[in-house]
């Protein structure tokens, strides 16, 4: 149970993840496509919430250094392909 301050932003991130499944999408491009005001840390947190719920995950690039992994743009993957069809 986690508090979500902007549920509309979470819903739009879910829709965006379903639309761009299998593609690398930077957080800046996500902010540009989402109409609600938010920052990259909020989007990363909401993406972790969606991952915990088993809906969408953001895969980072493989690198030996953790700093390089965190700085990479995530590849959005829908964990259930039926969600792509519904959206």
Steps between C-alpha positions, in 0.01 A plus 500: 500500500660818377355845480453629144479878489420523129281205396432654158874506432527135602213407266654694209839335566327162484337589167831632366676181608241288320535709187882499494557143621832359381646843426762708679342822619686763701341663802520840330298371204248352744461837672451664159221258409325506836281802561515497878792675667754262645871441521723207413523369857120489524479307173772259612312442828170442321674261259626306803143489635375360169781245508401394851142454383618279214379728222794682338873496563780723384814308408826692534803447281757259627816666631760400754454824692176572684526871417487424129200272546302765687581767239376287210161534340266211581361257247132471581358149504143399568503181705161385370448537126123514543547852642638617165190372322265667747667838469 
